[in-house]
Amino acid sequence: MKRVYWRPRAVSRTALVLIGIVSLVGLLLVEFWKVNADRPYAEEKLAASKLANRAMRYVKGTRQQIGPPIDNSTDPTESGIVGLPMSSVTSVSGVLSAKRTSINPNFAAVIVDMLKQAGVGKGDTVAVGVSGSFPALNICTFAACETLDVKYISIASASASQWGANVPDLLWIDMERTLAEEGIFTNRSVAASLGGEEDRGLGLSEEGLAAVMAGIERNGLKFLDPPTFEDNVAKRLEIYRQGAQGQPIKCYINIGGGAVSVGRKAGKHTLRPGLNQRPTLRLGEIDGVMQVYLTQGVPVIHLVQVVDLAERYGLPIEPLSFPEVGEANVFKGIDYNKFLVSAVLAIILGCLYGFIRSDIGFRLLSGPKSKTKDGRPEPMV
């Protein structure tokens, strides 16, 4: 037996106006009653930022001991992590605003957020390419991995761009060694390259090359100097594979714009800052570690264009005082009240059903004495 239900031949303008008013009022209520809520993984993010803050403070003390004195005209937060405008180990030019913005322990929370989005969890293994150009981001990356109990295999470039870790006696590989010796981090890089152009120290003077080599030797790191660019990429992938000891690489983190990691052709222009989860180049254009991993289905975190990343996550640009831990949108933010949103949606759906699907709305609007024939319900089979 077929069921018979009633439906008006046309929805009245009054009903449409009423639905519109209900929807508008609901929208205003939802927008007005927002809540300040914790972001996902807030506890882990805060712990990572605290660890990064501790590491940065320790590096500042080391810089004060080694020198040269901190110049507050270029390093207004007096972090000791902003380097020199030029030194023998300076490989390429750098952007001071990016270096200043990177001096923020809350970037560790940003990296925790990206790792979680990439599906990385406790006990997983990640590969890391760190750069002397951004020691603060290196610290935040290590802090994020340590906090999440993630095994990280790191390869470093020893030289640095302007304003990076370019104090000859305090290279990034010196910083990470002292942080491990102090027990702040449990791990450090397993190998290092010269860095600079083509990752072979091109552009460094003989004095600079000697200083970088001395740094690699005093830190007891394996020296990477393959004969060709392609061999360099292959060697790094092999080191990561061996370090993983049979476990899959769940994510690759790149810091800075090193050609071996990013690629020297189209890769520099197609990979976006932050988390990348899909390959962006054709197979014949792949020439960097990042693109190789992406084609294998491994997510990549690309830490470049620091100012853009800071704006995206609500971190200050070139702060004049050292940032406080926990002050960023990545920890807390204004969100919609989920209960209110659900209630408003239910009311709107109820109105749509009542005025369009059934005759309830028609009866309410027409009243008991209405004799209008044009809009009365008709039996529908």
N, C-alpha and C positions, 0 to 999 in steps of 0.2 A: 504494500500500500504506500502510495506516495504521500509525503508530508506536505501540508499546505501552510505557508507562512504569509504574512502581510508585509508589504513594503510600499511606501508612497511612490507615486509616479515621478515626483520631482522633489528635491530637497528645497524647502522654503528659504528665502533670503534671510528670514529671521533666524532660522536654525544655523545657517552659515555664519551670520554675524555673531551669534551666541558662541559658537565653537571658536571663532577667531578671538573673541574677548577672553574666553577661558584660557586659550593658548597663550595670549599675550600676558595675562595676569600671572600665569604659571611661569613664563619666561622671566618676568620681572622678579618674582619670588626666588627663583633658582639663582639668578644673578646677584640678588641682594644678600641672600643668606649663604654665602660661601664660608668655608671653614679653613683654618690654618692647620694643615695636617702634615704628619711626617711622611717623607718620601720613602719608597721601598728601601730596605736594607740600611736604614738610618743608623742603626747601632754599629754595623760593620764600617760604614762610611766615617763615622765619628772616630772610631778606633784607628782607622788607617790615617786619618788626618792628624791625630795626636801623635802617632808614631813618626809621621813625616815631619811634624813640628819639632819633635825631639831630635831627629837627625839633622835638620837644618840648624838648630841651635848649636849642635856639636860642631858642625862644619864651620860655623861662624867663629867659635872659639879656636879652632885649628887655624883658620885664616888669620886671626889676630896674633897668633903665636908666630906663624911663618912670615906674614907680611905679603905684600906691602900694605900700609894702612888702608882701612876702608875709606873710600871717598864718598861722602854722603851727597855730593852733587850728582853723581851717577848712580848711587845706590842709596836712595833716600830712606829706605827701611833699615839700612845698616845691617843687611843680612850677611854680608861677607861672601855671598854666592855670586853676585854680579862681578864679573872679572874686569880685565883691563881693556882699554881701547886698542892696544897693540902690544904684542910681545913676540918673542922668537917662536912660540908654539901656536901663534894665531894663524889659522889655515885660510879662512875666507872672511869676507865682511859679514857683519851681523846687524840686527835691528835692536837697538837698545830698548824700545818700548816693549818688544816681545819678551826680552830677558827680564825686565822689571816685572811684567805681568805674571811671568811664570813663577816668581818667588812667592808662592802661596801654598801652604800645606793642604789646603782644601782641594787642590787638584788631585790629591790621593783619593778623595771621595768621588770625584768625577771618574777616575779610572776604575774604582770599584763598581760604579754604576755601569760603565761600558763592559767590564768583564762579566758582570751578571747578565747583561743583555746578550752577550756572546755565548751564554750557556756554560761559563766556566764555574766550577765548584770546587769544594774542598778535595785535595788530593790530586787534582788535575795538573797537567804540565803545560806551561806556556813558554814560547821562545821570545826573547827580547833583544832588540838592537838599540843600545844606548849610545848617546852622543855627548862628547865633551862640551858641545855647544849649549846644552840645556841641562846642567847638573840638577837643578831643582826638580825638573820633570822626571829625571832618573830616580831621584830620591822618592818622589811620590809614587812612581811605578813599583819600586821595590817595596815600599810601605804597603801598597794595596795588595800585592802578592803575598807578603808576609801575613797580613791580617786575615786574608781569606784562606790561609794555609795552602797556597798554590806553589808548586815547584816551578821556579823560573830559571831558565838557562839563558845567560846574558853574554853577548859579545859587544865589546866597546870599541869606539873610535877614540884614540888617545889625544889627538890634538883638538882644538876648539876654534870656533869663530869668535869674532869680537864680542866682548862682554860675557863670554862663557867661562868655562873652567880653563883659562889660559894663563894662569900663574905657573911658570915652569916647574916649581917645586910643589905645586898643589893641583895636579891634573885631576880629572874626574876619577881615574883609576886609583889615585892616591886617596881621594875622598872615600870611595867605596871600601877600600882596604881598611882604613881607619875606623869606619863605621862598623865593619864586621869584627874588627879586633875589639872594639868597645862593647860588642854584643848587642848593638842596636838592630843590626840586620844579621841574619844567619848565613847569608850567601853573597857572592859577588861574581863578577865576570870571570869566564873561564878562558877567554882569549881577547886579544886586542889587535887592531890595525892602526896604521898611521893616521887614517882619516884624511880630511882635505879632499881636493879634487881627485876624482876617480878612486878615492879611498887609498891612495898610494903616496900621500904627502906631497903631491904636486903643489907648488907655490910656497912650500916651506924652504927656508934657507938651510944651509948645511948646519948651522948652529941649532936651528929649530929641529931638524931631523935628529940630530944627536941628542937633544933634550927629550924628545918624545921617545926615542929608543931607550934612553936611560930610565925613563919612567916605566916603560913596559918591563924592563929587566928588574928594577928594584921592587916591582909588585909581583914578580914571578909569574907573569902571564904568558901564555902561548902567543907567539907573534904570527899574525896572518899577513902574508905577502905573496899571494899567488901571482903567477906571471901575467894573467889576463883578467879582465873584468868578469868574464863568464866563469873562469876558474874560481874567482873570489866568491861569486854567488853559490856555486856548487859546494865549495869548502864550508861556507857558513851553514848551508842546509845539512851537510854531513855532521858537523859539530852538534847541531841541534838534535839530529836523529840519534847520535850516539849518547848525548846527554839525557835524552828521554828514556833510555834503557828499555826500549820495547813499548813504552806507553805512547799513545797518540798525542800529537801537539794539538791542543784545543784552541789556541789563539796565538797570534803573533802581534807583538807590540813594537811599533817603530817610533823612535823619538828623533825628531829633526829631519833634515832633508838629504841624508846621505844617499848617494846615487846607487850604491850596491843594494841597499835596502829598498828604496823607493823605485829605482829604475832611472835610467838616464835619458829616456825618450818620452813617450806619451804618458808613462805612468805618473810623472810629476804633475801632470795637468788633469788627470782623470780621477785619481784617488782623492776623496774628500776628507777633510779633517774629522777625526772621531772614528766611530765604528763603521767598517766596511765589511759587508758579508757576501758580496757577489763580485766576480771578476768584471773588469771594465774594459779590457782590451782583447783583441783577437790574439790567437795563439802565437802568431809570428811576431807580435809586438812585445811579448812578455820578456823582460830582461832584468827584473829585480826580485829580491826575496819575497817582498809583499805580494807581487802578482803570482808568483809560483804557488804560494800558500793559498791564495784566493781560488786559483784554478783547482786546487785539491779540496776545496770546500772548507778551508780553515778561515775563520773570521780574522780580520786584521783591525787593530786599533792604531790609527795614524795620528800621532801627536805633533802636529804642525799648525801654523797659523794660530798661534797661541791667543792672540787678542780675540779672534773670532770664537774660539772655544770658550774663553772666559765670559764673553757676552752671552753665549748660548746657555751657560750654566749659572749665570748670575754672580760671577766673581768680579772683583774690582779691576779696572784697567789702570796699570801703573800706580798702585797704592802708595801713599806717602808715609804710611806707618805699617808695621808688619801685621798682616792679616790675622785676625783671631780665628781660632779653630771653631768650626761649626757655623760660620756666618756665610751662607751661600744658599741659593735656591735648591741645590742638589740635596740639602738636608731636609728642609721644610718648604712648603709652598701653599699658595691659596688654591684650594680644590673645591669642586662642587659638593654640596651635601647630597650624598648618594640616596639617602632615604627620601629627601624632598624631591629629588629628580624622579625617583621611581613613582612617588605618589602623584606628581603632576602628569607623568606619562600615563599612568593608569586612568586618571580623570579624563584626559584627552581621548584616550582610546574608548572609554565608556561613553563619552559624548558622541564620538563618531559612530559607535555601534547603535546608540539610542536614536540618533537622528537619521541615519542612513540605512542601516541594516534592518532595524526593527521599526515598529510603529509607536514605540514608547514616546519618543520626542514629538511625533505628530500629535498624539493625544494630549500631551502636556501643553503644546502651543495652541492647538485648535480650541480647547475648552469643551465642556459638555454640551453647549448649546450651538456649537458651530455647525452650519449646514453647507459649508463650502464643498462643492463637488469636485472641483478641478484637482485639488491636492489630496483627496481622501485615498486611503490605502486600497489597493486592489489585491484580490487573491492571486498569488503566484505559486506555480507548481514547480 
